[in-house]
Amino acid sequence: MVVMGDMIDVPVELGDRSYLVAVGHGARSRVASMLPSGAKRVAIVTQEGIPSEYLPHLDGYAVTHHVIGNGEAHKSLSTIEKLCSEFAQAGLTRADVVVGVGGGMVTDVAGFAAASYHRGIAVVHVATTLLAMIDAAIGGKTGVNIAEGKNLVGAFWQPHGVACEMDALATLPEREMRCGLGEMAKYHFIAREDFTALPLVDRVARCAEIKANIVSADEREGGQRALLNYGHTLAHALEIATDFSIAHGEAVAVGVLYASHLAHRMGRIDSARVDAHYEVVHGLYGLRHPLPSGISPEQLIVDMGRDKKAIDSLTFVLDSAEGLEVVSGVSEPHIREALADLTLRLE
Ligand SMILES: NC(=O)c1ccc[n+]([C@@H]2O[C@H](COP(=O)([O-])OP(=O)(O)OC[C@H]3O[C@@H](n4cnc5c(N)ncnc54)[C@H](O)[C@@H]3O)[C@@H](O)[C@H]2O)c1
């Protein structure tokens, strides 16, 4: 990590595909330096509602703007087709570049459109949500949903650079901010360090660095990249059981607490470590989301079994004295006991 004035640069080391994540107020001004040499046209992909002040100024390029819809229903192959047609109409060649300006939805879609158009052109992201800054925009996972599942079609396509525009958090709706904080909470346990005292901009940079290091070590999720799913097994089940009325980051906050109870029931961590989870999720981030009512443990267990990490048994990322690990074959009694512990503690 390199600090230059108010800007923090985090490298993502991937050999000749390495790039920088620039974190700070005004980070969008760094985009011009991230564009590949030789690019003449820039297609900016964004959404209505994302203030235009966050779009980078790119003098000397032919810039076109491409607006995609809001919400997961628009994270679709038809959006990719529409974007690729627009890129062709704008005359984008293989030497040109896409710039995604928005949250994880925009960076996933813009990234996949860039990965597909002309079999792959460069992409740069300006992350405008907390979640995109610390997670979605970094690491090259791009994709869209199909009726059969979320993010089922996509590509690994690393960006040429990422600008985490801290100014953008000023207009981010409160619920979206909470969702980012839910994901941020998990990094406290992935890194096993206390960065609670850091100002937000430094914490964003530290989370980006943790993600960057994991991606550098395991680009295609053959091992430790799976640890980024801490708290996600219950979170996905809660999202399904509530028909997505609980937001992803809210569900992750609950899922992280649940994972601590499960690890405790399995004798992997002590009760002080469970309390440490509550101190971060409830205390530091104020994420006091209740367990949604009217959902039976049976339903949650079935939905957790459908999690993509579950191959032939219930699988969780769990804490231990040595850190987080992927644990398969977790027994149903432990799962039920931990659900009861969580329910009691959240009452
Ligand atoms: N590729 C990955 O590694 C990865 C990781 C995590 C999540 N994701 C994906 O990210 C998506 C969720 O991303 P998200 O949480 O950033 O939500 P989002 O991109 O859907 O944005 C949420 C809302 O906030 C608006 N918005 C964005 N920035 C704003 C700003 N600064 N001011 C005002 N409004 C703003 C958006 O227009 C949108 O309506 C999901 O589709 C998820 O699958 C991808």
The ligand as a Tripos MOL2 file, in Angstrom:
@<TRIPOS>MOLECULE
LIG
   44    48     1     0     0
SMALL
NO_CHARGES

@<TRIPOS>ATOM
      1 N1        -17.7140   -9.4170   -8.6650 N.am      1 LIG1
      2 C1        -17.6160   -9.6080   -7.3730 C.2       1 LIG1
      3 O1        -16.5770  -10.0720   -6.8690 O.2       1 LIG1
      4 C2        -18.7700   -9.2310   -6.4960 C.ar      1 LIG1
      5 C3        -18.6310   -9.2540   -5.1080 C.ar      1 LIG1
      6 C4        -19.7070   -8.8530   -4.3220 C.ar      1 LIG1
      7 C5        -20.8890   -8.4520   -4.9240 C.ar      1 LIG1
      8 N2        -21.0070   -8.4400   -6.2830 N.ar      1 LIG1
      9 C6        -22.2450   -7.9910   -6.9380 C.3       1 LIG1
     10 O2        -22.4390   -6.6230   -6.6060 O.3       1 LIG1
     11 C7        -23.8210   -6.3180   -6.7230 C.3       1 LIG1
     12 C8        -24.2410   -5.4390   -5.5750 C.3       1 LIG1
     13 O3        -23.4820   -4.2780   -5.6320 O.3       1 LIG1
     14 P1        -23.8030   -3.0240   -4.6890 P.3       1 LIG1
     15 O4        -24.0910   -3.4770   -3.3200 O.co2     1 LIG1
     16 O5        -22.6900   -2.0800   -4.9120 O.co2     1 LIG1
     17 O6        -25.1880   -2.4910   -5.2370 O.3       1 LIG1
     18 P2        -25.6440   -1.8160   -6.6180 P.3       1 LIG1
     19 O7        -24.5350   -1.7350   -7.5810 O.co2     1 LIG1
     20 O8        -26.8720   -2.5130   -7.0400 O.co2     1 LIG1
     21 O9        -25.9970   -0.3160   -6.1460 O.3       1 LIG1
     22 C9        -27.0670   -0.1000   -5.2620 C.3       1 LIG1
     23 C10       -27.8440    1.1600   -5.6380 C.3       1 LIG1
     24 O10       -27.0970    2.3180   -5.2880 O.3       1 LIG1
     25 C11       -27.0210    3.2120   -6.4080 C.3       1 LIG1
     26 N3        -25.7550    3.9210   -6.2540 N.ar      1 LIG1
     27 C12       -24.5130    3.4420   -6.4700 C.ar      1 LIG1
     28 N4        -23.6090    4.3480   -6.0750 N.ar      1 LIG1
     29 C13       -24.2860    5.4230   -5.6320 C.ar      1 LIG1
     30 C14       -23.8850    6.6660   -5.0750 C.ar      1 LIG1
     31 N5        -22.6080    6.9300   -4.8450 N.pl3     1 LIG1
     32 N6        -24.8500    7.5460   -4.7320 N.ar      1 LIG1
     33 C15       -26.1590    7.2440   -4.9060 C.ar      1 LIG1
     34 N7        -26.5980    6.0760   -5.3940 N.ar      1 LIG1
     35 C16       -25.6630    5.1770   -5.7400 C.ar      1 LIG1
     36 C17       -27.1180    2.3000   -7.6110 C.3       1 LIG1
     37 O11       -27.5450    3.0070   -8.7560 O.3       1 LIG1
     38 C18       -28.1320    1.2830   -7.1340 C.3       1 LIG1
     39 O12       -29.4290    1.7480   -7.2970 O.3       1 LIG1
     40 C19       -24.5650   -7.6270   -6.8020 C.3       1 LIG1
     41 O13       -25.0420   -7.8250   -8.1080 O.3       1 LIG1
     42 C20       -23.5040   -8.6690   -6.4610 C.3       1 LIG1
     43 O14       -23.7160   -9.9100   -7.1080 O.3       1 LIG1
     44 C21       -19.9620   -8.8160   -7.0680 C.ar      1 LIG1
@<TRIPOS>BOND
     1     1     2 1
     2     2     3 2
     3     2     4 1
     4     4     5 ar
     5     4    44 ar
     6     5     6 ar
     7     6     7 ar
     8     7     8 ar
     9     8     9 1
    10     8    44 ar
    11     9    10 1
    12     9    42 1
    13    10    11 1
    14    11    12 1
    15    11    40 1
    16    12    13 1
    17    13    14 1
    18    14    15 2
    19    14    16 1
    20    14    17 1
    21    17    18 1
    22    18    19 2
    23    18    20 1
    24    18    21 1
    25    21    22 1
    26    22    23 1
    27    23    24 1
    28    23    38 1
    29    24    25 1
    30    25    26 1
    31    25    36 1
    32    26    27 ar
    33    26    35 ar
    34    27    28 ar
    35    28    29 ar
    36    29    30 ar
    37    29    35 ar
    38    30    31 1
    39    30    32 ar
    40    32    33 ar
    41    33    34 ar
    42    34    35 ar
    43    36    37 1
    44    36    38 1
    45    38    39 1
    46    40    41 1
    47    40    42 1
    48    42    43 1
@<TRIPOS>SUBSTRUCTURE
     1 LIG1         1 GROUP 0 **** ****
